[in-house]
Amino acid sequence: MSRLIVSWNELPRSQWDAAHTRASGSYQQDWAYGVALKAASPGVQILRAAVARPDGSLLALAQVVARSFALIGRFALCTHGPAWIGEVTADEKREAYRLLRKSLPQGWPRLLVFTPDEPAGDASGLKGVSRVMTGDATVLLDLTQDEAALRSAFESSWRNKLSKAERSDLVLQKSGLKPAQYRWLLDAETRQRQKRGYRAMPLELTERWQDAKAEGASGDRGAGLAVFRADMGRDPAAGMLFLIHGSRATYHVGWTSDAGRENAAHNLILWSAMKELKARGVTVLDLGGVNTQSGAGIARFKLETGGAVLQRAGAYV
């Protein structure tokens, strides 16, 4: 008999947000992501599961996106989840995965896929389950360290570029948070994605994400976004946009001009963002995907920050 209890679409947002912050969960497991995705794609169904022990203590959240496939079936995806809350044993993880599959409120035929936000060795609850795809990799920065420790962790070449940027004529500023004030950066990223042929979170979700985060934070437009830019003279030289989700933030968009690249503007912006996010209570900064083949330069920039590389376990059915 199961010792765990799974409830679907019952946990109030305030409790979900608090638990998600405790779990330092991914943005894909943030309540606001489900709201933004539903607004952009009305045909998808957002399912939110809370897994609890018999004493009522929460041990996991699982936000699942479901949609139709092959006309008669349902495909459900739990991206970078479940979000584990506190200390969770391997047996509890295994039982949670079993119950989530069993209780998923979707008719048959259906397929539920998990892509855990943890390395293969820690995804113990998935032992004996089929892996259908290898996982991606990212770099995580521990912002609980003091500023001296964070800066000393940079590779010497990265730190030298930062020093160069600090001596340059770059003028750093926090961007306004009205969509019109950061849309230039999204437009630049759109052109960059088309040129380089890579994909990431759809840019049209950015404003919807901001709206959804503000809704859960008494209208605070800065609750889910932080945007930085560096100018050279009267022109923007570089910009970065970060998604904030509880105690964690994720790099979302970055662009630089030739002048910005020459003066290491992204080094300056990232260092400033680390300090600002740390001051806001963010404990983990996710620098996003690392692809050493098609994006070697970007991967090197991220790896040289001295952060910890997370090679995720993959996709499981």
N, C-alpha and C positions, 0 to 999 in steps of 0.2 A: 504493500500500500504506500502511495506517495506521501512523503512528508512535506512537500511543497505545494503551494497553491498558486495557480495562474489566473489572473483576471484580465479580461480584454476590454479596453475602452471604458474603464471605470475610474482610474486614478485621476483626480483633478490636476489641472495644469500646475497649480502652485506646488503640489507635492512632487509632481514629475520634475519640475525645474529644480527643486531643492535636491532631489535624489540624483539627478543628472549632474549637478555641480559636485556632489560628493564623489560621484564615480569618475569625474574628469572625463566625461564621455565625448565622443566625436560629434561633429556638427550634424552628421546624418542621424544621430540619435537624439538630437535636440527637438523639442516639441515644435519650435518655430520652423524647422526644416520641413516637417510634415505639412504645416500650414502653407508654407511657400510653395511646396511641390503641388499640393492640391489646387491652389489658386492658379498655377501655371498649367496644370493638366487635370481638368475636372474629372476625366475618366478613370483616374487612379483612385484606389481606396487606401486610406491611411489607417493602419491597425496598431494600437499601442497596448502592449502587454506589460503587466507588472507581476513579477514573480516574488512571492513572499514565503517566509517560513511560518510554521504553525503559530508562533508567538506574534505574528504580524509584521516582523521586521523585513524590510525589502532587501532582496539580494541581487535583483537584476531588473533592468528595463530593456524592452525590445520593441523598437519602432519598425514596423514592417510596411513596405509599399507593395500593394497587390494590384495586378492588372490582368486583363484577359489575354490568353494566347491560344492560337489554333482554334479560335471561334468557341470552343466548348470548355477549355481548361482555364485555370487560374495560375499565374506565376507570381510568387511572393518573394521579396528580397529584403533581408535584414542586413543593411550595409554597416560595416564596422560596429556590429553589435553581436550579442547583447552587451549593454553597459553594466559591468559588474560593480556592485556597491559594497565597499569595505572588503573584508577578508571572506573569500568564498572558497570552499573546498572543491577538490576535483569531483567528488561524488555529487555535490550540489550542482556543479556545472553540468555534469552528465544528465542528471535528473531534469534540470531546467530545460536543456535542449530537447529532451524526450517529450516533456509536457508541452512545450511550445509547438512542436510538430503535431502532436496529437490533438491539441485543443484549438489550433488555428481555425478561426471562424470563416472558413471558405469551403465551398462544396468540392466534390471530386469530379474530374481529375484535377489535382493541384500539385504544385512543386514549390517547396520552401527552401530557399538558399540562404546560408549564413556566410558572411565574410568577416570573421572576428577581428577586432582591433587589438590583436596580440600575436606574438610569434608562435610558430608551430609548437614549440616545447611547452608553452603555457596554455595552449588550447586543449587542455586535457579532457574537457568534456566532450570533445569530438572524436575521441579514440574509437576506432572501429567504424567511423562514418566515412563515406566516400568523398574524396577531394576531387573536384572537377576542374579546378583552375589554380595555378600558383598565385601567391599573393604579391601585392605591390610593396614598395619600400618607401619609407619616409624618414625624416630626421626630426627628433624631438629635443627641444631645448628646455632644461630644467631651470625655470626662473625663480625657484626658491633660493638659489645661490645669490650671494651678494654681488654687486657690480664688478668688484675687482676679480672675483673668481670667474665670472662670465667672460670678462675681457681677456683674462689670461688663458682661457681655454681656446681662444681663436688660434688657428694656425698662424705662423709668423707672417706669411704672405697676405693673409686676410687682414691681420692687424695692421700691417704696413699700409695696405690700401685704405683702411679706415683712417689712419693718421694722415694720409695724403688728402683724403676727402675733408677732414677737419681743418686742414690748412688752406683749402681751396676757396674759391669765391661762391661755392654753393650756399644757398640760403634755405634752411630747412624750416618747414612749417607744417602744422596739422591742418589738413583740409577741412572745409566745412562739410557737414553731413547731409545737406540737402542733395537729393539725387542730381540736380543740375550742377552741383559743385564738384562732383566726382565722376560725372558721366564721361568727361574727356578721357579719363583713365580706362574706363570700360571700353570706349571706342578704340583706344590704342591697343588694348588687349585683344579685341576682336580682330583687328588687322594682323596682329602678331600671331594669333592662333591660325588664321587662314594661311599666312606665309609659311609657318613652321609645321602645320598639319597636326597639331596635337589637340586633345580634348580634355576638358575638366568640367567642373560644375558649371552648368549653363549660366551665362552672365545675366540673362533676363531674370534669374531668381534672386539676384543681389538686392534689388529694391524690395521685392516681396519678403525676403528674409529680414531686411531692416524693419519693415512694417510689422512683421510678426513678432520680432524681438521687442519692439517698442510697445506692442499691445500687451505683452506680459511684464512690462516694466514701467507701468503708469505713464506711457507716452514718451519715455526717454529715447530719443532718436540715436543716441550713442551707445545704447545697451548692447547692440550686436555688431557694431562696425567700428573700426579705427582706420583712418585714411591719412597717409602722410605723403608729402611731396617735397621735392627739392628743386629750386629754381636756379637757373644760371642767367643772371641779368633779368630780363623781362619774360623769359621763356621757361616753361617747365622742362627740367632735365631728367626727372625720374619721378615715379610714384609707386606706392605699395598700398594695398588694401587688405585688411585682415578681418576675418569673421571671429567674433567673440561668442563663446558658448560656455557659460558657467565659469569654471576655473581654468578653462583651456581656450586657446585661440589658434586659428589656422590661417596660414598665408593663403590668400585667394587670388590676388591679381598683382602683377608687377610689370612695369615698363620703364625703359630708359632710352634716352636719345644718345647720339654719338658723343655729345659733350658730357652727358651724365656718365656714360661708360668710361670715358677717358679720365674722369675725376672721381671714379668709384662711388657714385651717388648711392647705389644700392647698399653698399657697406654702411654708409652714414645713416641711411633711412632705417635699415634693419636694426642697427645698434640703438638708435633712438626709440624705435618701436619696442624693443626688448625692455628698455627702461620704463617706458610709459605703461606698457601692459603689466609689467611687474608691479608698478605703483598702483594699478587698478585691481590688484589681487589675482591676476592670472598666474598660475603656477607652471603651466606647460604650454610651450609654443610649438605647434606642429608646422614645420616648414613645407609640408606638402610632398608630392611624389618626387622620387629620385630615379631618374633613368640615365644610366651612365652610357647608354648607346646613342640614342637619338638626342639627348639633352646633356651632353657631357659637361659643357660649360656651366650650366645651371646647377647640375649635380655637384660639381666641384665647389661652387659658391656655397651651397648648403652644407656639404660635408666638412668644409674647412672652418665652420663655426664651432666645431668641437662637440656638437650635439650627439646624442645616442641614435644609432641607426636602428629602426624598427622594420624588420622584414616580416610582413604579416603572413599569417598561416595559409591563406588562400580561401577559395570558395568551396563550401561543403553542402551536400544534399543528403 
